Amino acid sequence: MRKSLNLAFIIMICFWNIHLFISLLPQNSLRQSPSKGISEENSKYIELNVTEGNIPEIVWQPIENSPDYKLSKERSTIITNGTSIVEYDLIRKIETITHRRDIEIIGTDKNSSINKQIKGVPLSTTGEIKGPQTSTIFPPDDRQRITNTDEYPWGSISKLYITAADDTTWMGSGAIIDEFHVLTAGHNVYLHDNGGWASSVEVVPGMDGTYEPFGSAMVTDMRSYTGWTQDEMDEHDWAVLTLDTKMGDYTGWLGLQTANPSHSIYTGTVYTAGYPGDLDYGEKMYYTSGSGDSADEYNHWFWLDSAPGQSGSPVWTYDGSNRYIMSILAYSYENVTYPNFGTRINQDKFDQISIWLNEDSSNPLPDLRDRGVEYSGFSPYQLSLESSNIDIFNDIENIGFTPVGTFEVSFYLSTDSTVSTNDFLLGTDVITSLDVDSYTESTWSGPLPTSIQDGNYYVGWIIDPSNIIDEFNENNNKQIIETEMVLVDKTSPSSSIFYTPKSGTNKIDKNTEFSLSAIDTYGGSGVNITYYQIDNRGMREYLEEFTLAQYDLGIHKIYYYSVDNLQNIEKVNIEVVIKIDLSDSEIALRIGTVMGVVVLEIAVYLFVVKYYLGIRSLTKFNIMRRSEDYSN
C-alpha cells in the first residue's frame, strides 16, 4: 500500500512539473502562421535576411519597402479633393489641419503656356518589397554616378534618413528648394502603416558615401495635404519640409515650375537624381534623363529609371540656363511597359509652396546653436580640491532670421554623454546680443561644485537653458564634448608599510627590511611620490627598502605618507617598532629551549615513577587480599 501511494505521488509531481514548464513558454513561440510556419509578428524581421554576426546597428530600408506603399495599375479615381493643409510640428509633436474648399481645376490653356516659375539659386559663393514593383529600369540602364556632389546643382539633391513613429528606419530622397526647405514625397514622412508622421528626418545634401560636403540638417516641421495623410491618394503624395538651418545658402537650390498638363515640358526631356538603393546600397547619388510621357492635373508620367530609395527625388527640366522642378518621383508600375510617375506640381501646389515659404520667412525668429565641437574645449583634464578651477570655451552662432538680445549659456559636468539641467551646474555666461549669421565666443572659468564626487565627467553646455528666447528651432541648444572627459579626483592616496617582525608584532633587529607601497583611488590621477621619516630625522622620498641598522636599540617611530598627481596629500601614518639585539634574543631562545627540555624530562620521569609505584602498590594489595581469603 505504501509503495502504491509513493508511486502515485511521484506521477503527480511529474505532471505538475510538465504543466509548469508549458506555462512558462512564450505564447508566440507556439503560434505559427499557416503560410510560413512562423508568427506574423516575427516574419518582417526574417525578411531582412541579415546574417548573425553581421547585424548593423540600424538597418535603413528604402521607403518603398514600407507596407503602405501600395499601387494598382489603374490610375486612381479622385474621390475627394483632399487639399486641406496638414502641418506637423516635429519638435512639439503637434498636428494642425487647415480646412480648404475644393480647389477649382482650371481648364486647358489653349496656348499651353507655362503658368509660373520660381528660379533656382546656384551654389552660394559663401559657402521586400511588398505588393507592386517599386524598381523600374528601362533598358539600357544609363544611370550615372555623380561624384562632384559638392557642386551645384548636385549639392541640392539630398539623402533622407527617416525614423518612423514605430521606430522603424527608412531612407528616401529630396531636393532643397530655398534656404531651408526641402521638397519630397509625402510617403517619405507620413507612413500610414508605421504610425503616421515620422518621429525624425535627417537631411544630408550632396551625400557621397561617408562624405557629407555640407553636413546634415534636421527637419523641424512638415507640411502636406490631407489627401495623402488621411486618404493616401497618390495625387497628393507630396510634402514640404522645414530644416533647422539655412542649408540652401551653402548648397544652392533648384527652381520650381508649373504649366498646363498638356504643355510640352511634360513630354520633353526630363531629368532626375537621387539615391537608388540598388546601387551602392543607396549611399551614393545617381543621375539619369529620359523623356516625359504625359501628365494630368495631379500626376506626371515619365520614362526615368527609378529604384527603391529614390522616392522624393526631383524631376526637372533644363532650358540650358535654369533647372526647374515640375514633379516628384514617387511610383512605378509592375512592368516596363508602363512609365514611372509621381506627383505633379500643379498650380495649386505651386501656389501653396510659395505661401508656405513666405509664411516661414514672414515670421522670422532667431535660432541659436553651438558652432561645433571643433570650436570648443576645456582645460585642465584633471581636477582636485587643490586645483579645482576649470576653463571652458565654445562658439555660439545665430542661424535664424533675426538678431537676438541677451541670453545665457550654462555649463555642466555630466556623467553621461547627454547634457541636461539635472547635471552638475558649473556656472553661466551671459551673451548680450548676437546678429543673424554671426557667432560669438562663450567662456566660463571657475571652481568645481563642492558636492561633486570623484569620477570621469563629460563637459557640456545648454544655450538659453530657461527657454526665454523664442527660437525657430528649440531642439538644437545643447552640446557636449564626447571625445574628452575631465577627471575629478579629490581623494588622497593610501600608503602601507611592510616588514617581517622578529618577535611579537613589532620587534625588529638591525637586519629587518622595511618597504612602502601606495595606491590611488579607482580611476584616480595616480600616485606621484611617497615620503617617510624615522623618528625626528626629517622627511625623505621613498625610493627603496631600508633598515634601522644605524639606530639604537629600543622604540622607534616610522612616519610615512603619499601625494597623488593632483597634489591630494595623504594624512601621515605612524608605525611604532622595537629594535632588539639579536644575540640576547638567541641566548634567551636557547635558555628557553634547554629549560623546556628539562621540564619535559622531569615530567616524563614523574610519570614513569608514579606509574611504577602505582603498579607495585596494587600488586602488594592483591597479595594481601588473597592471603586473607585463604586464611578464612
C-alpha positions, 0 to 999 in steps of 0.5 A: 500500500505504501509503495502504491501511494509513493508511486502515485505521488511521484506521477503527480509531481511529474505532471505538475512539473510538465504543466509548469514548464508549458506555462512558462513558454512564450505564447508566440513561440507556439503560434505559427502562421499557416503560410510560413510556419512562423508568427506574423509578428516575427516574419518582417524581421526574417525578411531582412535576411541579415546574417548573425554576426553581421547585424548593423546597428540600424538597418535603413530600408528604402521607403518603398519597402514600407507596407503602405506603399501600395499601387494598382495599375489603374490610375486612381479615381479622385474621390475627394479633393483632399487639399486641406493643409496638414502641418506637423510640428516635429519638435512639439509633436503637434498636428494642425489641419487647415480646412480648404474648399475644393480647389477649382481645376482650371481648364486647358490653356489653349496656348499651353503656356507655362503658368509660373516659375520660381528660379533656382539659386546656384551654389552660394559663393559663401559657402521586400518589397511588398505588393507592386514593383517599386524598381523600374529600369528601362533598358539600357540602364544609363544611370550615372554616378555623380561624384562632384556632389559638392557642386551645384546643382548636385549639392541640392539633391539630398539623402533622407534618413527617416525614423518612423513613429514605430521606430522603424528606419527608412531612407528616401530622397529630396531636393532643397528648394530655398534656404531651408526647405526641402521638397519630397514625397509625402510617403517619405514622412507620413507612413500610414502603416508605421504610425503616421508622421515620422518621429525624425528626418535627417537631411544630408545634401550632396551625400557621397558615401561617408562624405557629407560636403555640407553636413546634415540638417534636421527637419523641424516641421512638415507640411502636406495635404490631407489627401495623402495623410488621411486618404493616401491618394497618390495625387497628393503624395507630396510634402514640404519640409522645414530644416533647422538651418539655412542649408540652401545658402551653402548648397544652392537650390533648384527652381520650381515650375508649373504649366498646363498638363498638356504643355510640352515640358511634360513630354520633353526631356526630363531629368532626375537624381537621387539615391537608388538603393540598388546601387551602392546600397543607396549611399551614393547619388545617381543621375539619369534623363529620359523623356516625359510621357504625359501628365494630368492635373495631379500626376506626371508620367515619365520614362526615368529609371527609378529604384527603391530609395529614390522616392522624393527625388526631383524631376526637372527640366533644363532650358540650358540656363535654369533647372526647374522642378515640375514633379516628384518621383514617387511610383512605378508600375509592375512592368516596363511597359508602363512609365514611372510617375509621381506627383505633379506640381500643379498650380495649386501646389505651386501656389501653396509652396510659395505661401508656405515659404513666405509664411516661414520667412514672414515670421522670422525668429532667431535660432541659436546653436553651438558652432561645433565641437571643433570650436570648443574645449576645456582645460585642465583634464584633471581636477582636485580640491587643490586645483579645482578651477576649470576653463571652458570655451565654445562658439555660439552662432545665430542661424535664424532670421533675426538678431537676438538680445541677451541670453545665457549659456550654462555649463555642466559636468555630466556623467553621461554623454547627454547634457541636461539641467539635472547635471552638475551646474558649473556656472553661466555666461551671459551673451548680450546680443548676437546678429543673424549669421554671426557667432560669438565666443562663450567662456566660463572659468571657475571652481568645481561644485563642492558636492561633486564626487570623484569620477570621469565627467563629460563637459557640456553646455545648454544655450538659453537653458530657461527657454526665454528666447523664442527660437525657430528651432528649440531642439538644437541648444545643447552640446557636449564634448564626447571625445574628452572627459575631465577627471575629478579626483579629490581623494588622497592616496593610501600608503602601507608599510611592510616588514617581517617582525622578529618577535611579537608584532613589532620587534625588529633587529638591525637586519629587518627590511622595511618597504612602502607601497601606495595606491590611488583611488579607482580611476584616480590621477595616480600616485606621484611620490611617497615620503617617510621619516624615522623618528625626528630625522626629517622627511625623505622620498621613498625610493627603496627598502631600508633598515634601522641598522644605524639606530639604537636599540629600543622604540622607534617611530616610522612616519610615512605618507603619499601625494597623488598627481593632483597634489591630494596629500595623504594624512601621515601614518605612524608605525611604532617598532622595537629594535632588539639585539639579536644575540640576547634574543638567541641566548634567551631562545636557547635558555628557553629551549634547554629549560623546556627540555628539562621540564619535559624530562622531569615530567616524563620521569614523574610519570614513569615513577608514579606509574611504577609505584602505582603498579607495585602498590596494587600488586602488594594489595592483591597479595594481601587480599588473597592471603586473607581469603585463604586464611578464612 
